[in-house]
Amino acid sequence: MNDVVIIGAGVAGTYIARELARYQMKIVILDKENDVANQTTAANSAIIHAGYDALADQLKGKFNAPGNAMFDQICEELDVPFKRIGSLVIGFNENDRKTLVKLFENGLKNKVPDMKILDRDEVFALEPNLNPAVTCALYAPSAGIIEPWELAIALAENAMENGAELKLETEVKDIEKTADGYKVYTNKGELVTRYVINCAGVFTDIINNMVTEPTFKIHPRKGNYFVLDKDVDNLVRHIIFQCPNENGKGVLVTPTVRGNILVGPDSEFVEDRDSLATDGDRLNYIKETALISFPKLPFNKVIRTFAGLRATSDLGDFIIEEAKGAKGFINVAGFESPGLSSIPAVAQYVVKLMEEITGGLRKKEDFVPTRRKVIRFNQLSDAEKKRLIKKNPDYGNIICRCETVTEGEIIDAIHRKAGACTVKAVKKRTGAGFGRCQGGFCGPRVVEILARELGKPMEEIHYDSSRAYILTEETKK
Ligand SMILES: Cc1cc2nc3c(=O)[nH]c(=O)nc-3n(C[C@H](O)[C@H](O)[C@H](O)COP(=O)(O)OP(=O)(O)OC[C@H]3O[C@@H](n4cnc5c(N)ncnc54)[C@H](O)[C@@H]3O)c2cc1C
């Protein structure tokens, strides 16, 4: 019998699994996808928000700023790149200034540290390439940037190092209450468990409704994005928002951890919970809006567009509680922005809920909070590179030339816990394919390495899901 089944291996499920792995429990994480963090956690703005816009009387306001403050420690422990570059909400007129004052006051309620409303000169000292018409801005130095999928992968790896089990390509089809817990039916058989934690993203209402009456509904809300090439580096130095509107935080422009520029998102309610297709008209709207912030943003440098789905609930806030009428079944739902920023604090809260529900959790003496460091070849000095290649010549073989990713890094990504088994999974872990050619050059090499390391024929190596095949058969023997 399992103690906890966590449904969903996005950042919510993996963070909670890692925090519960501190205790003596048998934990299983299930995900229908073939990799950790393949849904919303893989497609969002990747901002660790400071917490001034989340309403103070909501769970979003309660968890955002405390969650933000915990990122230095978790990223240090799990060797995940994280940069506190600060954010600016820019204003163009007196009305905007009033909005900034309201955000500032809300931020004070949420205990956001070191915020300041800047006048024009102070703004341009920080961000010289903004639209010259900008007159003021709310500065929040605690805002940061991260690769959310890398955090989730690291959390899954660390949870597994501490005893949790990860079952991918395992879709929950139904759940039944039993005398002492739940029976979870999947496409790969049944699991019995005392407790269930529902972290299924845009599917959380469907999972909730398997065990109890509907109490909330998820309306997926799509956001499209552009990614710009790295050679526009330094044009944008902070996370730049315009004043928020009825659709939320609006279109932002930000550097990414890898040094690209990310522009987006828009906001559109959609029916299809699986559709990640981008939309030309919506991208045009994003482009026009972003040019108001940075008139010189070079949209001829776009290397990729993508879209993600927010798990917006009809209750308007995070839902983090035991489901009504389902003892021992916890929902982590409605987990839209600032979910990523809040998750460290939310995971601690879920542990507290579990303590109350179980009557007390017993700590493991041998919990290991760190994971084995990841070698990032392109960040090493020449001397370090030389030493590494001497020890392991696979690090002397560059596979992705845009991002300088070596064969050694790809092999390591495949063989770690929660390891990569698709081309996209290698990209998420190593950066191979993130660059200007978007995998045009390294993609076939990555397929070869995956096939060799996993002992599979190349036709069985997919880009992403099993529907995203790359090769079907040999044409010439
Ligand atoms: C456009 C956009 C921008 C955002 N920007 C930010 C931001 O800048 N900062 C911020 O803090 N937050 C942001 N967010 C929110 C943030 O991305 C989410 O809060 C977070 O990623 C949600 O993680 P999750 O684990 O709940 O969901 P997911 O990552 O979607 O994980 C859910 C998992 O459940 C699995 N699953 C679903 N159904 C089943 C089933 N039946 N059986 C098994 N597995 C199942 C899925 O495969 C998936 O892997 C943004 C979101 C979007 C869409």
The ligand as a MOL file (V3000), in Angstrom:
LIG
                    3D

  0  0  0     0  0            999 V3000
M  V30 BEGIN CTAB
M  V30 COUNTS 53 58 0 0 0
M  V30 BEGIN ATOM
M  V30 1 C 0.9440 31.6370 -19.9610 0
M  V30 2 C 1.3790 31.3520 -18.5410 0
M  V30 3 C 2.2660 32.1990 -17.8820 0
M  V30 4 C 2.6170 31.9520 -16.5630 0
M  V30 5 N 3.5970 32.7000 -15.9870 0
M  V30 6 C 3.9590 32.4680 -14.7140 0
M  V30 7 C 5.0000 33.2160 -14.1110 0
M  V30 8 O 5.6870 33.9990 -14.7700 0
M  V30 9 N 5.2300 33.0290 -12.7890 0
M  V30 10 C 4.5070 32.1650 -12.0440 0
M  V30 11 O 4.7170 32.1100 -10.8400 0
M  V30 12 N 3.5790 31.3680 -12.6030 0
M  V30 13 C 3.3090 31.4970 -13.9280 0
M  V30 14 N 2.3850 30.7040 -14.5160 0
M  V30 15 C 1.7580 29.6590 -13.7220 0
M  V30 16 C 2.6720 28.4410 -13.5830 0
M  V30 17 O 3.2000 28.0890 -14.8360 0
M  V30 18 C 1.8590 27.3130 -12.9720 0
M  V30 19 O 1.3950 27.7460 -11.7110 0
M  V30 20 C 2.6020 26.0130 -12.7820 0
M  V30 21 O 3.4370 25.6830 -13.8510 0
M  V30 22 C 1.5620 24.9240 -12.5920 0
M  V30 23 O 2.2050 23.7240 -12.3230 0
M  V30 24 P 1.3610 22.4190 -12.0940 0
M  V30 25 O 2.3040 21.3870 -11.6360 0
M  V30 26 O 0.1690 22.7270 -11.2530 0
M  V30 27 O 0.7390 22.0630 -13.5420 0
M  V30 28 P 1.4000 21.3100 -14.7870 0
M  V30 29 O 2.7850 21.7280 -15.0210 0
M  V30 30 O 0.4450 21.4350 -15.9180 0
M  V30 31 O 1.4390 19.7930 -14.3130 0
M  V30 32 C 0.2760 19.0050 -14.2490 0
M  V30 33 C 0.6550 17.6060 -14.6620 0
M  V30 34 O -0.4500 16.7450 -14.4470 0
M  V30 35 C -0.4200 15.7560 -15.4480 0
M  V30 36 N -1.7430 15.1520 -15.5620 0
M  V30 37 C -2.9000 15.7550 -15.8940 0
M  V30 38 N -3.9100 14.8540 -15.9030 0
M  V30 39 C -3.3810 13.6560 -15.5630 0
M  V30 40 C -3.9130 12.3460 -15.4230 0
M  V30 41 N -5.2080 12.0660 -15.6290 0
M  V30 42 N -3.0760 11.3450 -15.0820 0
M  V30 43 C -1.7550 11.5910 -14.8710 0
M  V30 44 N -1.2010 12.8190 -15.0210 0
M  V30 45 C -1.9990 13.8370 -15.3490 0
M  V30 46 C -0.0200 16.5220 -16.6950 0
M  V30 47 O 0.5210 15.6730 -17.6840 0
M  V30 48 C 0.9890 17.5130 -16.1480 0
M  V30 49 O 2.3120 17.0670 -16.3010 0
M  V30 50 C 2.0530 30.8750 -15.8690 0
M  V30 51 C 1.1970 29.9950 -16.5400 0
M  V30 52 C 0.9040 30.2060 -17.8880 0
M  V30 53 C 0.1010 29.2100 -18.6370 0
M  V30 END ATOM
M  V30 BEGIN BOND
M  V30 1 1 1 2
M  V30 2 1 2 3
M  V30 3 2 2 52
M  V30 4 2 3 4
M  V30 5 1 4 5
M  V30 6 1 4 50
M  V30 7 2 5 6
M  V30 8 1 6 7
M  V30 9 1 6 13
M  V30 10 2 7 8
M  V30 11 1 7 9
M  V30 12 1 9 10
M  V30 13 2 10 11
M  V30 14 1 10 12
M  V30 15 2 12 13
M  V30 16 1 13 14
M  V30 17 1 14 15
M  V30 18 1 14 50
M  V30 19 1 15 16
M  V30 20 1 16 17
M  V30 21 1 16 18
M  V30 22 1 18 19
M  V30 23 1 18 20
M  V30 24 1 20 21
M  V30 25 1 20 22
M  V30 26 1 22 23
M  V30 27 1 23 24
M  V30 28 2 24 25
M  V30 29 1 24 26
M  V30 30 1 24 27
M  V30 31 1 27 28
M  V30 32 2 28 29
M  V30 33 1 28 30
M  V30 34 1 28 31
M  V30 35 1 31 32
M  V30 36 1 32 33
M  V30 37 1 33 34
M  V30 38 1 33 48
M  V30 39 1 34 35
M  V30 40 1 35 36
M  V30 41 1 35 46
M  V30 42 1 36 37
M  V30 43 1 36 45
M  V30 44 2 37 38
M  V30 45 1 38 39
M  V30 46 1 39 40
M  V30 47 2 39 45
M  V30 48 1 40 41
M  V30 49 2 40 42
M  V30 50 1 42 43
M  V30 51 2 43 44
M  V30 52 1 44 45
M  V30 53 1 46 47
M  V30 54 1 46 48
M  V30 55 1 48 49
M  V30 56 2 50 51
M  V30 57 1 51 52
M  V30 58 1 52 53
M  V30 END BOND
M  V30 END CTAB
M  END
